Amino acid sequence: MAAKKPVRLSVGRGEKLPVSKGAGLTAKGRAKYNRATGSNLKAPQRSGPRHDSFCARSSGWTGERGKAARKRWGCT
């Protein structure tokens, strides 16, 4: 079985955000990734069960990247 080619996403084409703007995929990037892989990625949510679950799971993250992710998700 041949290995799958990774999905190539670009900041320049508007498929993901630069690190200076919080990184992550845009709606266009999620749509491209979902089409290519058959996935069902959803946008981060500022409230609701996914938000609460993420904040609870990540409460012990102390590294720079973990703190940045928690800040983007609005976890206190």
Summary of the structure (lengths in Angstrom):
residues: 76
radius of gyration: 14.5
end to end distance: 45.4
largest distance: 45.4
contacts: 148
relative contact order: 0.12
helix: 43%
strand: 3%
